[in-house]
Amino acid sequence: KKKLKISGRELLSVPMQVFGLEQLQVLEMSPERESCLRYRMELLPRDIGRLRNLTCLYLDSNNLKEIPAEIGTLSHLERLTLSNNSLSSLPAEMGALQRLHSLHLANNSLTELPAPLCQLRSLTFLDMSDNKIDTIPSSIRHLEKLETLLLLFNSLESLPEDICLLRNLHTLWLGNNHLRSLPAAFGELVNLDWGFNYCSSNFEGNPLESPPPDICSRGPEGIRDYFSSLRRI
């Protein structure tokens, strides 16, 4: 079999027989959308590195506290879901997952944008909502192919100028942070759907002053005009 879903009333560990399925491509160990199940895995075994053909690994809604370095050997991995766990850090080896294009990290205990993410050149979808992140490093510019970035319900007070270099962004959710201003080059993110697609560029729940919310709602031209007028003053 190339696809395996492990399901049960409770799941505390991965059956070791799984790691002998070396041709496995999709492995799902998540009770998402199944409210009767309670998964409580705290540890992903290092043997996960034996499943070299995995393209999708679903581990949402467990109790994972760390991810082993061996995750970096899964060179074919394209989709990794780790939302609703107890992760406070990610291994540097994750930067080796150069085929990864979708990474879900919502509702963990991360406090900053982990450095390994900035090495993932193929990433197009990154969900880090509800992690209490208070800063985004300028190295985010390395995520040049990123199309979707979800950062809702964090503690961001500012955005680095380098976020404006992510010209492929189509969706950027920044709602419910502590942002008072946007970078001066924010209007250069012309590929954002800017209100034509629900929440494609969401700022709600921020005390924005520069530019004010009504200017943001006008899209990139309005933002560029706003900052141009400030430079003329």
C-alpha positions as a printed Julia matrix, in Angstrom:
233×3 Matrix{Float64}:
   0.0    0.0    0.0
   1.14   3.54  -0.75
  -1.38   5.29   1.52
  -2.03   4.5    5.18
  -4.38   6.08   7.7
  -3.97   4.95  11.3
  -7.23   5.35  13.18
  -8.43   4.29  16.62
 -10.03   5.5   19.82
  -6.69   6.69  21.18
  -3.24   6.77  19.65
  -0.21   7.12  21.9
   2.56   5.81  19.64
   3.27   4.74  16.08
   3.15   0.98  15.49
   6.71  -0.01  14.58
   5.45  -2.15  11.68
   4.65   1.1    9.85
   8.32   1.85   9.36
   8.77  -1.3    7.31
   6.44   0.06   4.62
   9.24   1.67   2.66
   7.09   2.39  -0.42
   4.56   4.36   1.64
   3.76   7.78   0.14
   0.94   9.11   2.35
   0.82   8.58   6.13
  -2.05  10.03   8.16
  -2.02   9.92  11.96
  -4.39  12.74  12.81
  -7.89  12.74  14.39
  -8.82  15.92  12.49
 -12.55  16.04  11.7
 -13.12  12.94  13.85
 -14.19  14.3   17.25
 -14.61  10.86  18.79
 -10.88  10.17  18.55
  -8.25  11.41  20.98
  -4.65  11.15  19.79
  -1.92  11.89  22.29
   1.35  11.08  20.55
   4.15  13.03  22.23
   7.0   11.61  20.19
   7.49  10.93  16.49
  10.04   8.07  16.34
  13.38   8.62  14.62
  12.44   5.67  12.4
  10.27   8.08  10.42
  13.45   8.66   8.38
  13.09   5.15   6.93
  10.0    6.18   4.95
  12.01   7.88   2.21
   9.13   7.84  -0.31
   6.67   9.84   1.81
   5.11  12.81   0.01
   2.42  13.64   2.62
   2.63  13.33   6.41
  -0.39  14.36   8.51
   0.19  14.74  12.27
  -2.31  17.44  13.31
  -3.97  17.38  16.74
  -1.62  15.17  18.68
   0.59  16.21  21.6
   3.94  16.29  19.82
   6.6   18.18  21.75
   9.42  17.79  19.23
  10.17  16.58  15.72
  13.23  14.34  15.22
  16.12  15.49  13.03
  15.47  12.47  10.79
  12.52  14.35   9.28
  15.12  16.04   7.08
  15.83  12.79   5.23
  12.32  12.69   3.72
  13.48  14.32   0.5
  10.19  13.66  -1.37
   7.97  15.25   1.28
   5.62  17.88  -0.2
   3.01  18.36   2.53
   3.53  18.32   6.31
   0.76  19.17   8.79
   1.71  19.75  12.44
  -1.05  22.06  13.69
  -2.55  21.68  17.17
   0.47  20.15  18.89
   2.88  21.36  21.6
   5.91  22.25  19.48
   8.17  25.0   20.77
  10.91  24.54  18.13
  11.68  22.81  14.86
  14.85  20.92  13.92
  17.3   22.71  11.61
  17.22  19.62   9.39
  13.78  20.65   8.16
  15.58  23.08   5.88
  16.55  20.07   3.75
  12.93  19.46   2.7
  13.32  21.29  -0.58
  10.19  19.77  -2.16
   7.95  20.88   0.71
   5.3   23.32  -0.53
   2.69  23.18   2.26
   3.48  23.43   5.98
   0.83  23.78   8.72
   2.03  24.9   12.16
  -1.04  26.63  13.59
  -1.74  26.46  17.34
   1.6   25.31  18.72
   3.95  26.99  21.2
   6.37  28.59  18.75
   7.46  32.1   19.69
   9.35  33.08  16.53
   9.52  32.2   12.86
  11.93  29.24  12.92
  15.12  29.68  10.86
  14.75  26.33   9.01
  11.65  27.65   7.27
  13.69  30.27   5.47
  15.59  27.54   3.65
  12.46  25.98   2.11
  12.58  27.47  -1.38
   9.59  25.48  -2.72
   7.21  26.48   0.1
   3.96  28.0   -1.2
   1.67  27.64   1.87
   2.74  28.45   5.44
   0.24  28.54   8.31
   1.65  29.81  11.62
  -1.55  31.21  13.11
  -2.04  31.28  16.87
   1.55  30.66  17.98
   2.14  33.96  19.85
   4.95  34.87  17.45
   6.22  38.35  18.26
   8.8   38.81  15.51
   9.5   37.73  11.94
  13.2   37.64  10.99
  14.36  39.42   7.84
  15.51  36.02   6.52
  11.88  35.43   5.52
  12.93  36.89   2.16
  14.38  33.45   1.32
  10.85  32.06   1.02
  10.66  33.58  -2.43
   7.99  31.19  -3.77
   5.64  31.65  -0.83
   2.04  32.27  -1.97
   0.05  31.95   1.27
   1.17  33.18   4.71
  -1.19  32.93   7.68
  -0.12  34.78  10.84
  -3.42  35.43  12.61
  -3.7   35.62  16.41
  -0.05  36.24  17.22
   1.79  39.08  18.98
   3.4   40.84  16.03
   4.11  44.53  16.64
   5.93  45.13  13.36
   6.79  43.49  10.04
  10.29  43.39   8.54
  10.82  45.35   5.33
  11.91  42.09   3.71
   8.35  40.76   3.81
   7.75  43.13   0.88
  10.13  41.0   -1.21
   7.67  38.08  -1.18
   6.2   39.19  -4.52
   4.42  35.84  -5.1
   2.16  36.28  -2.07
  -1.51  35.92  -2.98
  -2.9   35.54   0.55
  -1.6   37.26   3.7
  -3.58  37.04   6.93
  -2.34  39.37   9.67
  -5.51  39.77  11.72
  -5.49  40.05  15.52
  -1.9   41.1   16.07
  -0.51  44.37  17.52
   0.51  46.06  14.26
   0.45  49.86  14.28
   2.23  50.34  10.95
   3.14  48.56   7.73
   6.47  48.7    5.89
   6.74  51.56   3.4
   7.08  49.14   0.47
   3.99  47.12   1.45
   2.14  48.38  -1.6
   4.58  46.46  -3.79
   2.79  43.22  -2.91
   0.65  43.63  -6.0
  -0.27  39.92  -6.29
  -2.34  40.0   -3.11
  -6.03  39.66  -4.01
  -6.73  42.84  -2.02
 -10.32  42.29  -1.03
 -11.48  40.5   -4.15
 -10.99  37.2   -2.33
 -12.32  36.92   1.24
  -9.63  37.72   3.82
  -6.87  37.61   1.19
  -5.22  40.59   2.87
  -6.72  40.68   6.32
  -5.68  43.33   8.89
  -8.68  43.23  11.24
  -7.95  43.37  14.94
  -4.8   45.51  14.59
  -4.48  49.1   15.88
  -3.2   50.29  12.48
  -2.26  53.96  12.27
   0.13  54.07   9.31
  -1.61  53.56   6.96
  -5.06  53.61   8.56
  -7.5   50.76   7.76
  -9.48  52.75   5.18
  -6.29  53.27   3.17
  -5.44  49.55   3.37
  -8.86  48.7    1.97
  -7.98  50.6   -1.22
  -5.29  48.09  -2.1
  -1.67  48.56  -3.23
  -2.22  51.85  -5.08
  -3.79  53.47  -2.05
  -0.94  52.31   0.18
   1.72  53.49  -2.28
   0.02  56.9   -2.58
  -0.19  57.17   1.21
   3.53  56.59   1.75
   4.43  58.82  -1.22
   2.47  61.66   0.37
   4.38  61.18   3.63
   7.7   61.49   1.81
   6.59  64.8    0.25
   5.77  66.29   3.64
